[in-house]
């Protein structure tokens, strides 16, 4: 099971689609500083267990327009985290780039069986300090995504740790020919959009559900990287 809210916001400055993830992450982060629990997790190195999608509606030209209203989906594997984020954004109201308008109630989501996940924002995987890019080992990419999901699950459920003998993904497809560069702290982080085929066993399904709530791979709460949609049975 995972949880999500839909935040309606007015964008106050024109923003390129590769720059706006950093701005959204910073907005949520600043809001969280007014909540003691979120403030503590902000400074911890542990997983934050939330991620967010791109503003909707999408802009065909790739630039989000000043003065226009958009909706941002924020997800988490932890219900109370979303409740705190929603309240914190409402308390902050606005910053340089966003003005809060409204947030939906927290919705719980569960798929009985997940067959595949597709990252609609680039998933970021680093190997020895360097980004994975097309042309490198796909097997290594698969292993890193699995290891990240397994660590997130075990962080969420320390009393029920999982260590699978094989990755929860049985197939992977890279959907872009060139890596996608997201702006972050004055530099660029390279990521890729991926299609992940999920195994049918119980624990693979549990890891897939955590990926839906917490995001695939790295930089989920900072950049909304690895935000997924799923196919399966509800």
C-alpha positions as CSV (number, residue, x, y, z in Angstrom):
1,X,0.0,0.0,0.0
2,X,1.1,3.6,-0.7
3,X,-0.5,7.0,-0.2
4,X,-0.8,10.1,-2.3
5,X,-2.1,13.7,-2.3
6,X,-2.7,16.2,-5.1
7,X,-1.4,19.7,-4.4
8,X,-2.9,22.5,-6.5
9,X,-0.4,25.4,-6.9
10,X,0.1,28.5,-8.9
11,X,3.6,28.8,-10.5
12,X,5.0,32.2,-10.0
13,X,7.9,32.1,-12.5
14,X,8.4,30.5,-15.9
15,X,10.2,27.1,-15.2
16,X,11.8,24.7,-17.6
17,X,10.7,21.1,-17.1
18,X,14.2,20.0,-16.2
19,X,14.6,22.7,-13.6
20,X,11.2,22.5,-11.9
21,X,11.8,19.2,-10.0
22,X,14.6,20.9,-7.9
23,X,12.3,23.8,-7.2
24,X,9.4,21.5,-6.1
25,X,11.7,19.5,-3.9
26,X,13.1,22.7,-2.3
27,X,9.6,24.0,-1.7
28,X,8.5,20.9,0.1
29,X,11.8,20.9,2.0
30,X,11.4,24.5,3.2
31,X,7.8,23.8,4.3
32,X,9.0,20.8,6.2
33,X,11.3,22.9,8.3
34,X,8.3,24.2,10.2
35,X,7.3,20.7,11.3
36,X,9.6,19.2,13.9
37,X,9.3,15.6,12.6
38,X,9.9,16.6,8.9
39,X,12.7,18.9,10.0
40,X,14.5,16.0,11.7
41,X,14.1,13.7,8.7
42,X,15.3,16.6,6.5
43,X,18.7,16.5,8.2
44,X,18.9,12.7,8.6
45,X,20.6,10.6,5.9
46,X,17.9,8.0,6.1
47,X,15.3,7.5,3.4
48,X,12.5,10.1,3.4
49,X,10.0,7.8,1.7
50,X,8.3,10.3,-0.4
51,X,8.5,11.4,-4.0
52,X,6.5,13.6,-6.4
53,X,5.5,13.8,-10.1
54,X,5.8,16.6,-12.7
55,X,3.2,19.3,-12.6
56,X,0.0,18.6,-14.5
57,X,-1.1,19.5,-17.1
58,X,2.2,19.0,-19.0
59,X,3.4,21.7,-21.2
60,X,4.2,20.6,-24.8
61,X,6.9,23.3,-25.1
62,X,8.6,22.0,-21.9
63,X,8.1,25.3,-20.0
64,X,5.7,25.7,-17.1
65,X,4.0,29.1,-17.4
66,X,4.1,32.0,-14.9
67,X,0.6,32.6,-13.4
68,X,-0.8,29.3,-14.4
69,X,-2.3,26.7,-12.0
70,X,-1.0,23.1,-12.0
71,X,-1.4,20.0,-9.9
72,X,1.5,18.1,-8.3
73,X,1.1,14.5,-7.1
74,X,3.1,13.7,-4.0
75,X,3.4,10.1,-2.8
76,X,4.7,8.3,0.2
77,X,4.9,4.9,1.7
78,X,4.0,6.5,5.1
79,X,0.5,8.1,5.5
80,X,1.5,10.5,8.3
81,X,4.3,11.8,6.2
82,X,1.9,13.1,3.6
83,X,-0.4,14.6,6.2
84,X,2.6,16.5,7.6
85,X,3.7,17.6,4.2
86,X,0.2,18.8,3.3
87,X,-0.1,20.8,6.5
88,X,3.4,22.2,6.2
89,X,2.8,23.4,2.6
90,X,-0.5,25.0,3.7
91,X,1.3,26.8,6.6
92,X,4.1,28.0,4.3
93,X,1.7,29.1,1.6
94,X,4.3,30.3,-0.9
95,X,7.9,30.8,-1.8
96,X,9.7,32.3,-4.8
97,X,8.3,29.8,-7.3
98,X,5.0,28.4,-5.9
99,X,1.8,29.6,-4.2
100,X,-0.2,26.9,-2.4
101,X,-3.9,26.8,-3.4
102,X,-5.2,23.5,-2.1
103,X,-4.4,19.9,-1.3
104,X,-6.6,16.8,-1.6
105,X,-7.2,14.5,1.3
106,X,-4.7,11.7,1.6
107,X,-5.7,8.7,-0.5
108,X,-4.6,5.1,0.1
109,X,-3.7,3.1,-2.9
110,X,-3.1,-0.6,-3.4
111,X,-2.6,-2.9,-6.3
112,X,-3.4,-6.6,-5.7
113,X,-0.8,-7.6,-8.3
114,X,1.8,-5.4,-10.0
115,X,3.0,-6.5,-13.4
116,X,5.2,-3.5,-14.4
117,X,6.4,-0.1,-13.2
118,X,7.3,2.8,-15.5
119,X,9.2,5.7,-14.3
120,X,7.5,8.9,-15.6
121,X,10.3,11.0,-14.1
122,X,13.9,10.0,-14.7
123,X,15.4,7.4,-12.3
124,X,18.8,8.3,-11.1
125,X,21.3,5.5,-10.4
126,X,25.0,6.2,-9.6
127,X,27.7,3.6,-9.8
128,X,31.0,4.5,-8.1
129,X,30.0,8.1,-8.1
130,X,29.1,8.2,-11.7
131,X,25.7,8.1,-13.3
132,X,24.4,5.0,-15.1
133,X,23.9,5.9,-18.8
134,X,22.7,3.8,-21.8
135,X,25.6,1.7,-23.0
136,X,26.6,0.5,-19.6
137,X,25.6,-2.8,-18.1
138,X,21.8,-3.2,-17.9
139,X,22.3,-6.1,-15.5
140,X,24.1,-3.7,-13.1
141,X,21.3,-1.1,-13.4
142,X,18.8,-3.8,-12.5
143,X,20.8,-4.9,-9.5
144,X,21.2,-1.3,-8.2
145,X,17.5,-0.6,-8.5
146,X,16.7,-3.8,-6.7
147,X,19.2,-3.1,-3.9
148,X,17.8,0.4,-3.4
149,X,14.2,-1.0,-3.2
150,X,15.2,-3.7,-0.7
151,X,17.0,-1.2,1.5
152,X,13.9,1.1,1.5
153,X,11.6,-1.9,2.4
154,X,13.9,-2.9,5.3
155,X,14.1,0.7,6.5
156,X,10.3,0.8,6.6
157,X,9.9,-2.7,8.1
158,X,13.0,-3.4,10.2
159,X,11.2,-6.2,12.0
160,X,10.4,-8.0,8.7
161,X,13.6,-7.7,6.7
162,X,13.7,-9.0,3.2
163,X,16.7,-10.2,1.2
164,X,15.8,-11.9,-2.1
165,X,18.0,-14.3,-3.9
166,X,17.1,-12.7,-7.2
167,X,16.0,-9.1,-8.1
168,X,12.3,-8.3,-7.8
169,X,12.6,-7.1,-11.5
170,X,12.7,-9.8,-14.1
171,X,13.1,-7.4,-17.1
172,X,14.1,-3.8,-17.7
173,X,13.8,-1.5,-20.7
174,X,15.5,1.8,-21.0
175,X,13.0,4.2,-22.7
176,X,15.4,6.9,-23.8
177,X,18.4,6.8,-26.1
178,X,20.3,9.6,-24.3
179,X,20.3,10.3,-20.5
180,X,18.0,13.1,-19.2
181,X,19.7,15.9,-17.3
182,X,17.9,17.3,-14.2
183,X,19.2,20.6,-12.7
184,X,20.5,20.2,-9.2
185,X,22.6,22.7,-7.2
186,X,24.0,24.4,-10.3
187,X,24.9,21.1,-12.0
188,X,23.2,18.3,-13.8
189,X,22.2,14.9,-12.6
190,X,21.7,12.3,-15.3
191,X,18.8,9.9,-15.2
192,X,16.7,7.6,-17.4
193,X,13.1,6.6,-17.9
194,X,12.7,2.9,-17.3
195,X,10.1,0.2,-17.7
196,X,10.4,-2.5,-15.0
197,X,8.8,-5.9,-15.3
198,X,7.9,-7.2,-11.8
199,X,8.1,-10.8,-10.6
200,X,5.0,-12.5,-9.3
201,X,6.2,-13.7,-5.9
202,X,5.0,-12.1,-2.7
203,X,8.2,-10.3,-1.7
204,X,8.8,-8.9,-5.2
205,X,5.3,-7.5,-5.1
206,X,6.1,-5.9,-1.7
207,X,9.2,-4.2,-3.1
208,X,7.3,-3.0,-6.1
209,X,4.7,-1.4,-3.8
210,X,7.4,0.4,-1.8
211,X,8.9,1.7,-5.1
212,X,5.5,3.2,-5.9
213,X,5.4,5.0,-2.6
214,X,9.0,5.9,-2.1
215,X,10.3,6.1,-5.6
216,X,12.7,4.1,-7.7
217,X,16.5,4.5,-7.2
218,X,17.9,7.8,-5.9
219,X,17.0,11.5,-5.3
220,X,13.3,10.8,-4.8
221,X,12.4,13.5,-2.3
222,X,14.9,16.1,-3.6
223,X,14.0,15.8,-7.3
224,X,11.0,13.6,-7.5
225,X,13.2,11.2,-9.4
226,X,12.0,7.7,-10.1
227,X,8.3,8.6,-9.7
228,X,6.4,5.5,-11.1
229,X,3.1,4.5,-12.6
230,X,2.1,0.9,-12.4
231,X,0.2,-1.7,-14.4
232,X,-1.6,-4.5,-12.5
233,X,-4.7,-5.6,-10.8
234,X,-6.5,-3.3,-8.4
